[in-house]
Amino acid sequence: MKRNFAGALMLSVAVIAANAGAQATAPMKLVKTVTLPGYTGDFDHFAIDRLRGRILVAAEDHATLEIFDLKTGDHVKTINGFGAPHSILIRPSSSNILITDSGKEMTSVLDADTYAKKDTVKLIPGADSAAYDAVANVWYIVTGGKDVDMTTAEIEAINPDTGKKLGEIKFNDNHVEAMALEKNGDRLFINLAQTNKLAVVNRKTMKEIAEWPVPPAKQNAMVAFDEAAKRLYVVCRDPGMVVVMDSDTGKVVSTAPAPLRADDVMMDIATHRLYVPGGQGYMGVYDTSDPNKVKEIAKVTTAPGAKTGILLPDLKIMMLAASPGETKNVAKIMTYKLQ
């Protein structure tokens, strides 16, 4: 009995020590929470305005743009006048901010200092996900799709200074999601979630050059790109999974489980870390140092509905938006310190 008791005591001490060590080395630590009572539905994408020291968040279903202080994480103000805002484009050289909007208000052009509406970019309804080519100064925006009762979707390329359309490409897919741009080439990778494929587009010609199936899982929605390693990290929702694909061939080289109801993926190339926030209430953290094997290294408890965010590696900060969704949860913005 004494021996068993001593052994159990030693085991308990070892477990406590191991848990303490794990907590001390957790990849991220919650340092601030700002609640937004009265908000409903989902949040969508973030953007950083370094010049003005602010973080912007699109409150998609609340039809507002939320402004936060970059240094303190405090809520600064709410901007109204949207239908359903999604993606935000902020450029250091421009006094304008652009907001994609899938509502009747269309894509808005705001004054970057006052947030007053200056203009509207008229696109096909359903403007949602977007990606910016800073070298060519072209903003690629997903439009159309099932949310606006269309059986097809498009990527429309615009000049963000003038709002002029520069080109478009149509997909026979009613659920087109996030995309990634190649910096040292002309390719654009875009998730076709309905048909479970990753499309490859030549940005110069706006022609599709390939469609790669994503066989391990369905509802491929998010994508991060490590161009040097030639790896695409495609996040799927059915089931939750990170699918690693060769960016030259489309071959699937590795997979790892991911949280359910994810709506974002963030990558820090320098530290070989991939972050997938899931609406079920945890963040999946992955090691990508081996291009042939993605490895889940942590599951960090966050909050229900915390499925979109922004990663600021230089500041060692991540911010997440916890959406109320269809629950009675209080909306909140959470700031984490990366460790």
N, C-alpha and C positions, 0 to 999 in steps of 0.2 A: 504493500500500500504506500509506504513512504517513497519507494523507488518510483512508482507510477505518478505520485503527486509531484515529486521533484522533476520528473521528465515532462509532465504536463506544464509545470511552471516554466521550465526552460523553453518549451515550445511556444508558450504564450508570449514570453519576453521576446523571442525571436520574431514572432509575427508582428508584435507591436513595433519593434525596431525596424522591421522591413517596411511596414506601412508608413512609419515616420519618415524613413528615407525616401520612399516613393513620393510622399507629399512634398518633401523638401526639393525634389528634383522634377516636380510636375512641369510640363512644358509651358504652362501659362497659369497666371494667378489673377483672380478677380480683384480689382482695386477700386472700382467705382460703379455704382448703379444709379441711373436716372430714370425715374418712373414718369410715364405720360398717361395719367388717368383719363378715361373717356375715349380712348382710341379703340377702334374696331378694325377687324380684318388684318391684312398683311402689310408688312413693310417690304420694300424691294432694295434697290442698290444704294450704295454709299459713294461719295466722292470727297476728295480732299482739296481744299483751297489753301495752299501753303502761304500764298501772298497775304491773305487776310486772316490767316490763323483759324480756319473754320473747317468743320466737317459737315457735309450735307447728306441728308438721308431722305429718300423718296418714300413717303407714306402712301403706298399705292391705293389702298382701299379707303384711307381717310382723306384722300384727295388733297394732300398738303406736301410741302417741302419743309423738313425740319432742320434747323440750323443749330450746330453745337460748337462750343469753343474747343479748339484743338488742344490747348494746354491744360485746361481744367476738366474737359469733358462735360461741362454744364450746358444745359439747354439755353439757347440765346433767343430764338424767336421761331414763329411759325409763319410760313408763307402760304396763302390760300390762292384759289383761282385755277386749280387743275381739275382734270377729269380722273385720270388714273396714271400718275407719274411713275416712271420706271428707272431709266438710265440717265446719268448726269455727266455732261462733258464740261470740264473746266480746263482752260489752257492758260498758262502763265502769261502768254503774249496777248491775250484777248481780254477785253472788258466785258465780254458776254459770257453767259452760262446757258447751255442748251439742255433741255429736259425732254426726253421722249415721253409721249403721252398716248395711251391707247384709248382715251376718251374722245369726246367730240371737240375738245380744245386743241387737239393735234399737238405736235412738237412745239414747245415754247422757247423763245429767246428772251432771257432775262438780263437786266443790268447786274453785273457781278458785285457791285457795291450796295445797291439799294434793293435788288431783287424785283424791281418794277419790270413788268412785262413790256418788251420792246417790239416783238414781232412774233410771227407764227410761220413755221415751215410746214407746208401742206404736203402730206404724204398719203399713201394708202392707209386706211384705218388700221389700228392695231399696233402702232409703233411701240416696241418693247425693248428687247436686248439690243446692245450696240457695242461696237469696238472702234477705236480711233487709231488711224495711221498717222502718227505725228510728222513723219518725214514728208509724206505726200499731202498732208493736211486734208484727209478724207475721213468722214465719219460714216461707218457702215451700220445700218439700222434694220432690224427685223420688223417687217410689217405683215399684215394679213393674218390668216390662220383662223382656227376654230372659234377663238374668243370673239371674233367679229363676223362669225357665220360665213367664213370663206373656206373653200376646200383646198386652197393653195396658200402658200406664204412666199414672201420675197425678202431679199436683202436689197435695200436702196442705198446707194452711195451718194452722199451730199458734200458740198463745200460748206463747212460750218461758218464761214465768214459771210457768205452770201445766201445760203439756203438753197442754192442751185443744185438740181439733181444731176449727177455725173454719170449715172448708170444704174442698172438694176438687173437682178437675176431671179427667176421664178422657180420654185420647187413644188413638185407634186406631193406635198406633205402639208398637213394642216396644223402641225405643231412643231415649229422651228424654234430652237432655244439658243443657248449661248454659243459664242464663237471665239476663236483665237486667231491672231494674226502672226504670220511669219515676218520677222524683222529683216533678215538677210535673204529675202526672196519675195515672191509675189503671191504666195498662197494664203488662203483663208480657210480655216477648218470650222465647219458649222454643224451643230447637232440637228438631225432630222429625227425628232423623237417619235413621231407617229410610225414611220417606217423603220425605225431602229437602225439608222445608218449615220455615218459621219461623212458629210459631203466635203469635197475639196474643190475650191474655186480659185481660178486665176484672177487676182484683183485688177490687173491691168486690162484684161479683155472682158471681165465679168462673165466668164464662161465656166461651167462646171467641168472639171477634168477627171473626177473620180467620185465614186460613192463606195465607202467601205462599211460592210456590215459590222455591228457590234454584238456578236452572238452571245457573250456570257450573261447579259442582262438586258432588260427593256427600259424604256423611258430614259434614254441617254439625254441628259439635260445640260450639264456643266462640263467645261473643259479647261484645263491648264496645260501650258506648253513649255517644255524645257527644250529649247531649240538646239542648244549645244549637244545635248544627249540624244536628240532626235526621238523624244518621247512625248506622247500626248496622254494626259491623265483625264480620262472621260469618266464622269460621275453619273451613275445610273440610279434610278429610283425603284426599280422592280426586278429583283430585290435591291436594297441599297448596296452599291458596289463601286469600287474604283477599278476601272479597266484601263490598263496601260497598253498603248498601241505604238508601233513603230511609225514615225511620221513620214517615212519614205515609202513604206509598203502597205500600211494599214494592218499589219499582222498584230494580233494580240499576243503580248509577251508575258503579262502577269496580271493578277487580279488580287483584290483584298476587299473584305467586307467594309461597308460604309454605313453611317447612320441613315435611318429612314427620313423621308420628307426633307431632304437636303435641297437647298436652292442657291448654293454658292460653292465655290472652291477657290482657295487662296494658296499661292505657292511662293516660297522664299527660295530662290535658286541658290543663293550663297550658302545657306545652311542645309540644303537638301531636305526641306520640310514642306509637306503638303498638309493643308488644313481643310476639313470638310465639316461645316456646321450642319447639324441635323435638327429638324423640327421636333423630333422625339425627345430632345433634351440633352444631347451630348455632342462634343466635338471630337471627330476622329482625327488623330494626328499620325502622320506617316513619314517614314524615312525613305527618301528616293535616291540615296547615294549610289545604290546599285541600279543601273538603268534596266536591268533584266528581272528585278524582283522588288516590287513595292512592299514595304513592311509596315503594318500598323504597330505603333509604339505606345500609344496612349489613347484612352477614352476619357476626356475631360468633361465632367458634369457642367452643364451650362443652365439652360432653362427651356421649358416647353415653348416651341415656336421660334427658337433662336436659330434661324436658318440662313440669314444673310449677314454679311459683315465686310470689314475692310481691314487689310493687313498693312501695317506701316513698319517694315523691318528696320529702317534706320532709327526709328524712335522706340523700337522694341515694344510696340503697342498693337493690339487688335481690338476692334470694336465690333460688337454684335447687336443686332436688333431682334428683340424677342417679340414676335407678333402675337397679338391676342387670338388671331384667326377667328374661329367660330366659338371660342370658349369665353369664359368670363375672366380670364387672366388679365392682369394689368400690363399694358405695353411698357417696355423698358429698353433702354440702351445701356449696354454693359461694356465697360472698358477693362481689358485684361493687359497685364504686363507679361511679356514673353520672358522665359527664364531658361 
